[in-house]
Amino acid sequence: MSENTKQLTSGESAELATIMNCKYASSLKGRLFFVETELRHSSVFVTVTLRDGAGSFFYPAEARMAPAEQGLTEREAALFLLDYLDFYFAEYFQEDEDVFLPIAWDQRSFEGVTFQVQGQKRNLEREALADEWLRTASK
């Protein structure tokens, strides 16, 4: 497989996260972006997570598609999905963080390409406290 058809490398994903962190620096409020790409069952998955260090703000925005069905390489699909998620976060910050992705996979079409997205804001810090409370309460 040629380099132009492979998915993004971890280094490229880190560079793209750095670009997003610079682009949205004035809106981050101490949070940072992290970018991950993965190939599973002939589908490309891209996750752009906006999170703080403690995990009290954790927002993974996910997108997936089967690139062959859209006439794209894995790399093109990953870059396309990343572009869409970047577009989403631009709107998210413009609307004072009041624009959300659906919690369950939802079909979208953007620039004539069909794919699915989902996302859910979470507070991992509180979830861990709740889990601990449930463990101790059940004893």
C-alpha positions as a Markdown table, in Angstrom:
| # | Residue | x | y | z |
|---|---|---|---|---|
| 1 | Met | 0.0 | 0.0 | 0.0 |
| 2 | Ser | 1.5 | 3.4 | -0.9 |
| 3 | Glu | 2.1 | 6.1 | 1.7 |
| 4 | Asn | -0.7 | 8.2 | 0.1 |
| 5 | Thr | -3.4 | 5.6 | 0.8 |
| 6 | Lys | -2.4 | 4.7 | 4.4 |
| 7 | Gln | -4.2 | 6.2 | 7.3 |
| 8 | Leu | -2.7 | 9.0 | 9.3 |
| 9 | Thr | 0.4 | 8.2 | 11.4 |
| 10 | Ser | 0.3 | 8.9 | 15.1 |
| 11 | Gly | 2.8 | 11.7 | 14.4 |
| 12 | Glu | 0.5 | 13.3 | 11.8 |
| 13 | Ser | -2.4 | 13.0 | 14.2 |
| 14 | Ala | -0.4 | 14.7 | 16.9 |
| 15 | Glu | 0.5 | 17.5 | 14.5 |
| 16 | Leu | -3.1 | 18.0 | 13.5 |
| 17 | Ala | -4.1 | 18.2 | 17.2 |
| 18 | Thr | -1.4 | 20.9 | 17.7 |
| 19 | Ile | -2.8 | 22.8 | 14.7 |
| 20 | Met | -6.3 | 22.6 | 16.2 |
| 21 | Asn | -5.0 | 23.7 | 19.6 |
| 22 | Cys | -3.4 | 26.8 | 18.0 |
| 23 | Lys | -6.4 | 27.5 | 15.8 |
| 24 | Tyr | -8.9 | 27.5 | 18.7 |
| 25 | Ala | -6.5 | 28.7 | 21.5 |
| 26 | Ser | -8.7 | 31.6 | 22.5 |
| 27 | Ser | -11.6 | 29.2 | 23.2 |
| 28 | Leu | -9.9 | 26.3 | 24.8 |
| 29 | Lys | -10.2 | 27.4 | 28.5 |
| 30 | Gly | -7.3 | 25.2 | 29.6 |
| 31 | Arg | -8.5 | 22.2 | 27.5 |
| 32 | Leu | -6.6 | 20.5 | 24.6 |
| 33 | Phe | -7.5 | 18.6 | 21.5 |
| 34 | Phe | -6.3 | 15.1 | 20.8 |
| 35 | Val | -6.7 | 13.3 | 17.4 |
| 36 | Glu | -6.9 | 9.6 | 16.9 |
| 37 | Thr | -7.5 | 7.6 | 13.7 |
| 38 | Glu | -8.2 | 3.9 | 13.4 |
| 39 | Leu | -9.2 | 1.3 | 10.8 |
| 40 | Arg | -11.7 | -1.2 | 12.0 |
| 41 | His | -13.6 | -3.7 | 9.7 |
| 42 | Ser | -12.9 | -1.7 | 6.5 |
| 43 | Ser | -14.1 | 1.6 | 8.2 |
| 44 | Val | -12.1 | 4.6 | 9.1 |
| 45 | Phe | -12.7 | 6.0 | 12.6 |
| 46 | Val | -11.6 | 9.5 | 13.6 |
| 47 | Thr | -11.9 | 10.8 | 17.1 |
| 48 | Val | -11.2 | 14.4 | 18.0 |
| 49 | Thr | -11.3 | 14.7 | 21.8 |
| 50 | Leu | -11.4 | 18.0 | 23.6 |
| 51 | Arg | -10.5 | 17.5 | 27.2 |
| 52 | Asp | -9.0 | 19.1 | 30.3 |
| 53 | Gly | -6.2 | 17.5 | 32.3 |
| 54 | Ala | -8.4 | 16.3 | 35.2 |
| 55 | Gly | -11.0 | 14.7 | 33.0 |
| 56 | Ser | -13.8 | 16.9 | 34.4 |
| 57 | Phe | -14.4 | 18.0 | 30.7 |
| 58 | Phe | -14.1 | 15.1 | 28.2 |
| 59 | Tyr | -15.7 | 15.5 | 24.8 |
| 60 | Pro | -14.8 | 12.9 | 22.2 |
| 61 | Ala | -16.3 | 13.8 | 18.8 |
| 62 | Glu | -16.3 | 10.7 | 16.6 |
| 63 | Ala | -16.8 | 10.2 | 12.9 |
| 64 | Arg | -16.6 | 7.0 | 10.8 |
| 65 | Met | -17.1 | 5.9 | 7.2 |
| 66 | Ala | -16.3 | 3.0 | 4.8 |
| 67 | Pro | -13.9 | 4.7 | 2.4 |
| 68 | Ala | -14.4 | 2.3 | -0.4 |
| 69 | Glu | -18.1 | 3.0 | -0.5 |
| 70 | Gln | -17.3 | 6.7 | -1.0 |
| 71 | Gly | -14.5 | 6.2 | -3.5 |
| 72 | Leu | -11.9 | 7.3 | -1.1 |
| 73 | Thr | -8.6 | 5.9 | 0.2 |
| 74 | Glu | -8.3 | 5.3 | 3.9 |
| 75 | Arg | -6.1 | 8.4 | 4.2 |
| 76 | Glu | -8.5 | 10.6 | 2.2 |
| 77 | Ala | -11.4 | 9.4 | 4.4 |
| 78 | Ala | -9.5 | 10.1 | 7.6 |
| 79 | Leu | -8.6 | 13.6 | 6.4 |
| 80 | Phe | -12.2 | 14.2 | 5.2 |
| 81 | Leu | -13.6 | 13.2 | 8.6 |
| 82 | Leu | -11.0 | 15.3 | 10.4 |
| 83 | Asp | -12.1 | 18.3 | 8.2 |
| 84 | Tyr | -15.7 | 17.7 | 9.1 |
| 85 | Leu | -14.9 | 17.5 | 12.9 |
| 86 | Asp | -12.8 | 20.7 | 12.6 |
| 87 | Phe | -15.8 | 22.4 | 10.9 |
| 88 | Tyr | -18.0 | 21.1 | 13.7 |
| 89 | Phe | -15.7 | 22.5 | 16.4 |
| 90 | Ala | -15.6 | 25.9 | 14.7 |
| 91 | Glu | -19.4 | 26.0 | 15.0 |
| 92 | Tyr | -19.3 | 24.6 | 18.5 |
| 93 | Phe | -17.0 | 27.5 | 19.7 |
| 94 | Gln | -18.9 | 30.1 | 17.7 |
| 95 | Glu | -22.2 | 29.1 | 19.3 |
| 96 | Asp | -20.7 | 29.2 | 22.9 |
| 97 | Glu | -20.5 | 25.4 | 23.1 |
| 98 | Asp | -24.2 | 24.9 | 22.7 |
| 99 | Val | -24.0 | 22.8 | 19.5 |
| 100 | Phe | -23.8 | 19.1 | 20.1 |
| 101 | Leu | -23.4 | 15.9 | 18.1 |
| 102 | Pro | -25.9 | 13.1 | 18.7 |
| 103 | Ile | -25.1 | 10.6 | 21.4 |
| 104 | Ala | -25.6 | 7.6 | 19.0 |
| 105 | Trp | -24.2 | 7.2 | 15.5 |
| 106 | Asp | -26.1 | 9.5 | 13.1 |
| 107 | Gln | -25.8 | 9.6 | 9.3 |
| 108 | Arg | -24.5 | 12.8 | 7.8 |
| 109 | Ser | -23.7 | 14.1 | 4.3 |
| 110 | Phe | -21.1 | 16.8 | 3.8 |
| 111 | Glu | -19.7 | 17.9 | 0.4 |
| 112 | Gly | -21.5 | 14.9 | -1.2 |
| 113 | Val | -19.9 | 12.3 | 1.1 |
| 114 | Thr | -21.9 | 10.1 | 3.5 |
| 115 | Phe | -20.6 | 9.2 | 6.9 |
| 116 | Gln | -21.7 | 8.9 | 10.6 |
| 117 | Val | -20.9 | 11.0 | 13.7 |
| 118 | Gln | -21.5 | 10.8 | 17.4 |
| 119 | Gly | -20.3 | 12.6 | 20.5 |
| 120 | Gln | -21.1 | 13.0 | 24.2 |
| 121 | Lys | -19.6 | 15.4 | 26.8 |
| 122 | Arg | -18.6 | 13.5 | 29.9 |
| 123 | Asn | -17.1 | 14.3 | 33.3 |
| 124 | Leu | -14.7 | 11.4 | 33.8 |
| 125 | Glu | -13.7 | 12.7 | 37.2 |
| 126 | Arg | -17.3 | 12.5 | 38.5 |
| 127 | Glu | -17.9 | 9.2 | 36.8 |
| 128 | Ala | -14.9 | 7.8 | 38.7 |
| 129 | Leu | -16.2 | 9.2 | 42.0 |
| 130 | Ala | -19.7 | 7.7 | 41.3 |
| 131 | Asp | -18.2 | 4.3 | 40.5 |
| 132 | Glu | -16.2 | 4.4 | 43.7 |
| 133 | Trp | -19.2 | 5.4 | 45.7 |
| 134 | Leu | -21.2 | 2.5 | 44.2 |
| 135 | Arg | -18.4 | 0.0 | 45.0 |
| 136 | Thr | -18.3 | 1.1 | 48.6 |
| 137 | Ala | -22.1 | 1.3 | 49.0 |
| 138 | Ser | -22.5 | -2.2 | 47.7 |
| 139 | Lys | -20.2 | -3.7 | 50.4 |
